[in-house]
Amino acid sequence: MAVRYHQFNAIAFEENLNLKQLATAFPQGRLSARELRITIDPAGGMYIFPFGAVVAHDLAPERREAELARLRTSIPKLTAKVVREDYTVAEDPSYRTGIVDGALRVDSFTPARARIVALTVAQSAAMEYYEQLVESLFERTAKLVEVMELRGTVPLRTRPLHRFIGEAIVTRTEVISVLHLLDKPDEAWEDPAMDRIYDDLRAEFDLSDRYSALELKLRAIQESLELLVDIARDRRLFLLEGAVVLLILLELVLMLLPFLR
């Protein structure tokens, strides 16, 4: 039997996806709590995950783009900025299941195993999107800290800082919400071979270490923003105290004016 190759093409969007809403656009799909699984033909299909990732499995490029166009029609405001990731699985009865030269080899490729691969590739694509987002926040935070280093203080106009803090909080909440992406799927618990597949794929995509790196950067951003807020608050308090002192001095001068004439 010749080796059969299975192709997975993942695309991660900026927005989260409402699976119940999309189920009406893809009536042939099978909806579960974790994904919307759509069978396109006997050989392939598509997986839609709520964290904004879509994975095509063994679909020709033109059919894949047609299904993505159908998705965009269902969600007109879907962003054009995306992250793509591809992965190949080789199937042959003579293979011993495992990763070889960066590609997964399996003796048989069942729908349950296909789902695990699709989920892991989707996780990796979504993780790359969050890595780009957090890296952008990290660079912008570094610039704010550099300004403070040069001037020794922060600008009096704190509204831009507050908006940036709000954006950072929203991003941090989104990233933390992807913790469930790293949860082991139910199929992996039911089959020792699939359990190994999932562990091998997680190691191949380096998901755990990448998430740890995201957490470290988010913590650094949070600590830097807390410092900036403290300095901004202290500066405003200093100016307020100075204004109070000036008002008291002005009042004393006004009280002494009659005696100085």
Backbone hydrogen bonds, N-H to C=O, Kabsch-Sander energy under -0.5 kcal/mol:
donor,donor_aa,acceptor,acceptor_aa,energy
4,R,91,E,-2.6
6,H,89,V,-3.3
8,F,87,Y,-3.1
9,N,56,A,-2.4
10,A,8,F,-0.5
10,A,85,E,-3.7
11,I,54,V,-2.5
12,A,83,V,-3.1
13,F,52,G,-3.7
14,E,81,K,-0.5
17,L,50,P,-1.9
19,L,17,L,-0.9
22,L,18,N,-2.1
23,A,19,L,-1.8
24,T,20,K,-0.7
24,T,21,Q,-0.7
25,A,21,Q,-0.6
26,F,22,L,-1.7
29,G,26,F,-2.4
30,R,37,R,-3.5
31,L,29,G,-0.6
32,S,35,E,-2.2
36,L,48,I,-2.6
37,R,30,R,-2.6
37,R,35,E,-0.6
38,I,36,L,-0.5
38,I,46,M,-3.5
40,I,38,I,-0.7
40,I,44,G,-1.1
41,D,44,G,-2.0
44,G,41,D,-0.8
45,G,57,H,-1.8
46,M,38,I,-2.8
47,Y,55,V,-3.0
48,I,36,L,-2.3
49,F,53,A,-3.1
52,G,49,F,-1.3
53,A,49,F,-0.6
54,V,11,I,-2.6
55,V,47,Y,-2.9
56,A,9,N,-2.8
57,H,45,G,-3.2
58,D,7,Q,-2.9
58,D,56,A,-0.6
64,R,60,A,-2.9
65,E,61,P,-2.5
66,A,62,E,-1.6
67,E,63,R,-2.2
68,L,64,R,-2.1
69,A,65,E,-2.2
70,R,66,A,-1.8
71,L,67,E,-1.9
72,R,68,L,-2.5
73,T,69,A,-2.0
74,S,70,R,-1.5
75,I,71,L,-1.6
78,L,75,I,-1.9
82,V,80,A,-0.7
83,V,12,A,-1.8
85,E,10,A,-2.3
87,Y,8,F,-2.5
89,V,6,H,-2.7
90,A,104,L,-2.9
91,E,4,R,-3.1
92,D,106,V,-2.4
95,Y,92,D,-2.2
97,T,95,Y,-0.5
98,G,105,R,-2.2
100,V,103,A,-3.0
103,A,100,V,-1.8
104,L,88,T,-1.0
105,R,98,G,-3.0
106,V,90,A,-2.5
110,T,108,S,-0.7
114,A,110,T,-2.4
115,R,111,P,-2.1
116,I,112,A,-1.6
117,V,113,R,-2.2
118,A,114,A,-2.7
119,L,115,R,-2.7
120,T,116,I,-2.3
121,V,117,V,-2.7
122,A,118,A,-2.3
123,Q,119,L,-2.4
124,S,120,T,-2.2
125,A,121,V,-2.2
126,A,122,A,-2.6
127,M,123,Q,-2.7
128,E,124,S,-2.1
129,Y,125,A,-1.7
130,Y,126,A,-2.2
131,E,127,M,-2.5
132,Q,128,E,-2.0
133,L,129,Y,-2.1
134,V,130,Y,-3.0
135,E,131,E,-2.3
136,S,132,Q,-1.9
137,L,133,L,-1.9
138,F,134,V,-2.7
139,E,135,E,-2.2
140,R,136,S,-2.2
141,T,137,L,-2.5
142,A,138,F,-2.2
143,K,139,E,-1.8
144,L,140,R,-1.7
145,V,141,T,-2.2
146,E,142,A,-2.2
147,V,143,K,-2.0
148,M,144,L,-1.9
149,E,145,V,-2.2
150,L,146,E,-2.1
151,R,147,V,-2.6
152,G,148,M,-2.5
158,T,156,L,-1.0
162,H,158,T,-2.7
163,R,159,R,-2.5
164,F,160,P,-2.3
165,I,161,L,-2.4
166,G,162,H,-2.4
167,E,163,R,-2.3
168,A,164,F,-2.5
169,I,165,I,-2.4
170,V,166,G,-2.2
171,T,167,E,-2.4
172,R,168,A,-2.6
173,T,169,I,-2.3
174,E,170,V,-2.2
175,V,171,T,-2.6
176,I,172,R,-2.5
177,S,173,T,-1.8
178,V,174,E,-0.6
178,V,175,V,-1.3
179,L,176,I,-1.8
180,H,177,S,-0.7
181,L,178,V,-2.0
182,L,179,L,-1.6
183,D,180,H,-1.3
188,A,185,P,-0.9
189,W,185,P,-0.7
189,W,186,D,-1.0
190,E,186,D,-0.9
190,E,187,E,-0.5
191,D,187,E,-0.7
195,D,191,D,-2.3
196,R,192,P,-2.0
197,I,193,A,-2.1
198,Y,194,M,-2.7
199,D,195,D,-2.2
200,D,196,R,-3.0
201,L,197,I,-2.7
202,R,198,Y,-2.5
203,A,199,D,-2.1
204,E,200,D,-2.4
205,F,201,L,-2.6
206,D,202,R,-0.7
207,L,202,R,-1.8
210,R,206,D,-2.0
211,Y,207,L,-2.2
212,S,208,S,-2.2
213,A,209,D,-2.2
214,L,210,R,-1.9
215,E,211,Y,-2.4
216,L,212,S,-2.1
217,K,213,A,-2.2
218,L,214,L,-2.6
219,R,215,E,-2.3
220,A,216,L,-2.2
221,I,217,K,-2.6
222,Q,218,L,-2.5
223,E,219,R,-2.5
224,S,220,A,-2.3
225,L,221,I,-2.5
226,E,222,Q,-2.3
227,L,223,E,-1.9
228,L,224,S,-2.3
229,V,225,L,-2.5
230,D,226,E,-2.3
231,I,227,L,-2.4
232,A,228,L,-2.5
233,R,229,V,-2.6
234,D,230,D,-2.7
235,R,231,I,-2.5
236,R,232,A,-2.1
237,L,233,R,-2.4
238,F,234,D,-2.4
239,L,235,R,-2.4
240,L,236,R,-2.4
241,E,237,L,-2.8
242,G,238,F,-2.4
243,A,239,L,-2.4
244,V,240,L,-2.2
245,V,241,E,-2.4
246,L,242,G,-2.3
247,L,243,A,-2.3
248,I,244,V,-2.2
249,L,245,V,-2.6
250,L,246,L,-2.7
251,E,247,L,-2.4
252,L,248,I,-2.3
253,V,249,L,-2.5
254,L,250,L,-2.4
255,M,251,E,-1.9
256,L,252,L,-1.9
257,L,253,V,-1.4
259,F,256,L,-0.8
260,L,256,L,-1.2
260,L,257,L,-0.7
261,R,257,L,-0.8
